[in-house]
Amino acid sequence: MWRRLAVIGLLVSVLWRPVAAATQDGGGSVWSDAGWGVLTVLTNVVYIPAKVVYAGVGTVVGGLAYVLTIGDSDTAQKIWDPSLGGTYVITPAMLRGDERVSFSGPSAPNQ
């Protein structure tokens, strides 16, 4: 029963926001916005776990690099920056191409 309520709540929250936003500012098509919302949720179901695993592995490998290089933080940082940086959640604007998606962060501080 709790699963059904959670699914219904998720669907209502995903579909309600575009409807409420469209009625407030006279925005685009409600169905188009709802479609982008559903597509965003489905994309994040796959993307977020993959990004979290990538960041977790990078954290462990960076820690091992730090230990194995006897405290060389520059070496560890070269692993941590790309693995821990980047985009963690995809938004509808990213799916439409309005914003950039970066799975990994910059590999050098000046990028």
Secondary structure, 3 states (H helix, E strand, C coil): CHHHHHHHHHHHHHHHHHHHHHHHHCCCCHHHHHHHHHHHHHHHHHHHHHHHHHHHHHHHHHHHHHHHCCCCHHHHHHHHHHHHCCCCCCCHHHHHCCCCCCCCCCCCCCC
